[in-house]
Amino acid sequence: MLGKRILFVKLVIFSIKLYLDILFRSVSTAIRKQVYKLPFLKSKPPPPDAGERNIVIVGASFAGYFAARLLATSLPPNTPFRVVVIEPHSHFNFTWVFPRFCVVKGHEHKAFIPYGKYIPENLIRWVQDRVQTVERTHVQLKGGEKVSYEFLLVATGSGATDGLPSRVREDEKGEGTRSLRKMQTKIEETKRLVVVGGGAAGVELAADAKGQYPEKQVVLVHSREALMNRFGMELQVASLEGLKTLGVNVILGERLVSEDVVEKNVTLSSGRKVDCDFLIHCSGQRPASDILASLTSTSINPSGHLRVKSTLQIADDSLPNIYACGDVADTGEHNPNARHAMQQAKIASDNIVLAARGKKKQYTYKPHWAESVIKLTLGLDKSVTHFGNGKTELLFPAEEKDLALMCDGSWKHWGVTPFEDDFEGETPKK
Ligand SMILES: Cc1cc2nc3c(=O)[nH]c(=O)nc-3n(C[C@H](O)[C@H](O)[C@H](O)COP(=O)(O)OP(=O)(O)OC[C@H]3O[C@@H](n4cnc5c(N)ncnc54)[C@H](O)[C@@H]3O)c2cc1C
C-alpha cells in the first residue's frame, strides 16, 4: 500500500513537471513570435544560388506531426532551412479508436483528422507521398521526386500487415472509412468471431464486439499465459476479468495454426478446433524502417527497430544528421505509445534546431515509466487506466460514457474543430 502511495505521489510530480514544460514551451513560442517580428529578423528571400536546405520529416503521426510543428515554430523566419513533411495519408490516422470503430457504427469519419491548421502553412512544405529509400543526401519518393535534406527525421512508426484493427492500409480518408464500415458489417453478420492476439487491440476489439452483440460467440486466442502480458500483473488480471464478465471466451497459451474457411473453424496449436465464421488478427506490428535498409542496415535491429543514440540520432556515426523517433526507434520502452513518440519528437526536434544553428550540444532522451500509461477499454462503457514502474502498479477503473472515446479532444489537440472536415461521408466535398 505504501508503495502505491509513493508511486501516486511520483505520478503527480511527473504530471506537474509535464504541465510546466508545456507552459514553458507555449510562453517561449509566444515570445519567439514577437521577437521574430523585429525588423532585422524579418524574412529575407534566400539568395538565388543558395540551393535547398531542407529539414525533412518522414511520417506525420504522433511523432512526425508534433516534430513538424515544433520545428516550424522554433526556427527563426530568416532561417535558411525549410521544413518538408512527407506523409502518404490524406489525414492523421487516430489509431486509438480503430478497434472501437471496427465495431460501433457512425463514428468512423472521426478517426481521420484533417492535417493543416496545427502547423502554420507558410513555414513548411507538405508532400503527400511515400518515401521509398533514404540516400545520403536525399530521399527518393514513390511519386518519382527526390527531396534533398540537410537533416532528416524518420518518424515512420510501425505497420500491421493485417491492417485493421491496428492500422488502416489505405491512404485516403474515404477509403479508410469504407474499410472500417466493411469491418463493422462483417462483425455484425458474424455469429462466431475469433480474435487472435491478447494485446490492447485484441482485448478492446473482443470486448467491444461482445458488448455490442452479446448474443454472438466471441473467442479471444492469445499465445501467452496472460493477456496484456507486456504490462503488469494487475492489468493482466483486470483485462481477463473484464472479458470474462462480458462473456468473451478467452483461450490462453495457444497459437493459431490454420483456418478452414469451408468447415468454418480454426485449429490451435494443441489441435483444438474452434468454430469461426470470421477471424481477426490483432498481432504482428512491425516497425517501418525498411527505407533505411540500403543506406545503413546495421542501424536496424532484428526486430526492425532503428537503433538510436540517446540523442535520437541513428546509431551510425557516419550519419549524424539522421534522427529517428516514435514507434520506429528502439529507445528501450517495453510498450511504446503516443506519449513516448511525442516526448521523443520534442528531443529530436530540439536537437535538430541546435545542430542547424551549428551547436554541438544535444539533449538526451530517457524514458519515464509514467509515459507508459495505458487506458484500456473493457467493453462499451468501462475502462481501466494503468500505470506501473515495473515493481508497483496503479489501476484506475472508470465508467465510459462516450462511444467515440472522446476523440473530439484529439481533433482539438491537432488544431481543428471537431468534426469539421472537407469530407462528406466517404468522398471529399466539392
Ligand atoms: C489500435 C491501437 C491503439 C492504440 N492506443 C493507444 C493509446 O490509447 N494511447 C497511446 O499512447 N498509444 C496508443 N497506441 C500506440 C500509438 O498509436 C503509437 O505508439 C503511435 O501511433 C506511434 O506514433 P508514431 O508517430 O511513431 O508512428 P505511427 O503512428 O505508426 O505513424 C507513422 C506515420 O509514418 C507514415 N509513414 C510510414 N512509412 C512512411 C514512408 N515510407 N514515407 C512517408 N511516411 C511514412 C505513416 O503513414 C504514419 O502516418 C495505439 C496503437 C494502436 C495500433
The ligand as an SDF file (V2000), in Angstrom:
LIG
                    3D

 53 58  0  0  0  0  0  0  0  0999 V2000
   -5.1300    0.0410  -32.0350 C   0  0  0  0  0  0  0  0  0  0  0  0
   -4.1280    0.9080  -31.3280 C   0  0  0  0  0  0  0  0  0  0  0  0
   -4.4910    1.6130  -30.1930 C   0  0  0  0  0  0  0  0  0  0  0  0
   -3.5580    2.4260  -29.5300 C   0  0  0  0  0  0  0  0  0  0  0  0
   -3.9430    3.1110  -28.4080 N   0  0  0  0  0  0  0  0  0  0  0  0
   -3.0620    3.9470  -27.8080 C   0  0  0  0  0  0  0  0  0  0  0  0
   -3.4460    4.7100  -26.6780 C   0  0  0  0  0  0  0  0  0  0  0  0
   -4.5840    4.6200  -26.2060 O   0  0  0  0  0  0  0  0  0  0  0  0
   -2.5220    5.5610  -26.1140 N   0  0  0  0  0  0  0  0  0  0  0  0
   -1.2670    5.6780  -26.6310 C   0  0  0  0  0  0  0  0  0  0  0  0
   -0.4810    6.4970  -26.1210 O   0  0  0  0  0  0  0  0  0  0  0  0
   -0.8570    4.9460  -27.6940 N   0  0  0  0  0  0  0  0  0  0  0  0
   -1.7210    4.0920  -28.2910 C   0  0  0  0  0  0  0  0  0  0  0  0
   -1.3240    3.3510  -29.3710 N   0  0  0  0  0  0  0  0  0  0  0  0
    0.0770    3.4220  -29.8280 C   0  0  0  0  0  0  0  0  0  0  0  0
    0.2610    4.6520  -30.7010 C   0  0  0  0  0  0  0  0  0  0  0  0
   -0.7090    4.6850  -31.7270 O   0  0  0  0  0  0  0  0  0  0  0  0
    1.6510    4.5990  -31.3130 C   0  0  0  0  0  0  0  0  0  0  0  0
    2.6050    4.4890  -30.3000 O   0  0  0  0  0  0  0  0  0  0  0  0
    1.8740    5.8870  -32.1060 C   0  0  0  0  0  0  0  0  0  0  0  0
    0.9700    5.9230  -33.1870 O   0  0  0  0  0  0  0  0  0  0  0  0
    3.3030    5.9840  -32.6030 C   0  0  0  0  0  0  0  0  0  0  0  0
    3.4060    7.1600  -33.3290 O   0  0  0  0  0  0  0  0  0  0  0  0
    4.4950    7.3330  -34.4890 P   0  0  0  0  0  0  0  0  0  0  0  0
    4.3490    8.7330  -34.9680 O   0  0  0  0  0  0  0  0  0  0  0  0
    5.8010    6.8770  -34.0070 O   0  0  0  0  0  0  0  0  0  0  0  0
    4.0970    6.2860  -35.6270 O   0  0  0  0  0  0  0  0  0  0  0  0
    2.7310    5.9270  -36.4040 P   0  0  0  0  0  0  0  0  0  0  0  0
    1.5370    6.4000  -35.6430 O   0  0  0  0  0  0  0  0  0  0  0  0
    2.8420    4.4970  -36.7310 O   0  0  0  0  0  0  0  0  0  0  0  0
    2.8210    6.7770  -37.7120 O   0  0  0  0  0  0  0  0  0  0  0  0
    3.8180    6.6600  -38.6560 C   0  0  0  0  0  0  0  0  0  0  0  0
    3.4930    7.5920  -39.8050 C   0  0  0  0  0  0  0  0  0  0  0  0
    4.5180    7.4730  -40.7600 O   0  0  0  0  0  0  0  0  0  0  0  0
    3.9610    7.3610  -42.0450 C   0  0  0  0  0  0  0  0  0  0  0  0
    4.8980    6.5830  -42.8760 N   0  0  0  0  0  0  0  0  0  0  0  0
    5.2440    5.2860  -42.7300 C   0  0  0  0  0  0  0  0  0  0  0  0
    6.1100    4.9210  -43.6880 N   0  0  0  0  0  0  0  0  0  0  0  0
    6.3170    6.0260  -44.4370 C   0  0  0  0  0  0  0  0  0  0  0  0
    7.1180    6.2840  -45.5820 C   0  0  0  0  0  0  0  0  0  0  0  0
    7.8730    5.3380  -46.1470 N   0  0  0  0  0  0  0  0  0  0  0  0
    7.0880    7.5280  -46.1220 N   0  0  0  0  0  0  0  0  0  0  0  0
    6.3430    8.5130  -45.5530 C   0  0  0  0  0  0  0  0  0  0  0  0
    5.5720    8.3190  -44.4710 N   0  0  0  0  0  0  0  0  0  0  0  0
    5.5600    7.0970  -43.9260 C   0  0  0  0  0  0  0  0  0  0  0  0
    2.6480    6.6330  -41.8100 C   0  0  0  0  0  0  0  0  0  0  0  0
    1.7440    6.8820  -42.8930 O   0  0  0  0  0  0  0  0  0  0  0  0
    2.1840    7.2270  -40.4970 C   0  0  0  0  0  0  0  0  0  0  0  0
    1.3970    8.3730  -40.6570 O   0  0  0  0  0  0  0  0  0  0  0  0
   -2.2400    2.5180  -30.0350 C   0  0  0  0  0  0  0  0  0  0  0  0
   -1.8780    1.8180  -31.1850 C   0  0  0  0  0  0  0  0  0  0  0  0
   -2.7990    1.0170  -31.8320 C   0  0  0  0  0  0  0  0  0  0  0  0
   -2.3950    0.2820  -33.0730 C   0  0  0  0  0  0  0  0  0  0  0  0
  1  2  1  0
  2  3  1  0
  2 52  2  0
  3  4  2  0
  4  5  1  0
  4 50  1  0
  5  6  2  0
  6  7  1  0
  6 13  1  0
  7  8  2  0
  7  9  1  0
  9 10  1  0
 10 11  2  0
 10 12  1  0
 12 13  2  0
 13 14  1  0
 14 15  1  0
 14 50  1  0
 15 16  1  0
 16 17  1  0
 16 18  1  0
 18 19  1  0
 18 20  1  0
 20 21  1  0
 20 22  1  0
 22 23  1  0
 23 24  1  0
 24 25  2  0
 24 26  1  0
 24 27  1  0
 27 28  1  0
 28 29  2  0
 28 30  1  0
 28 31  1  0
 31 32  1  0
 32 33  1  0
 33 34  1  0
 33 48  1  0
 34 35  1  0
 35 36  1  0
 35 46  1  0
 36 37  1  0
 36 45  1  0
 37 38  2  0
 38 39  1  0
 39 40  1  0
 39 45  2  0
 40 41  1  0
 40 42  2  0
 42 43  1  0
 43 44  2  0
 44 45  1  0
 46 47  1  0
 46 48  1  0
 48 49  1  0
 50 51  2  0
 51 52  1  0
 52 53  1  0
M  END
$$$$
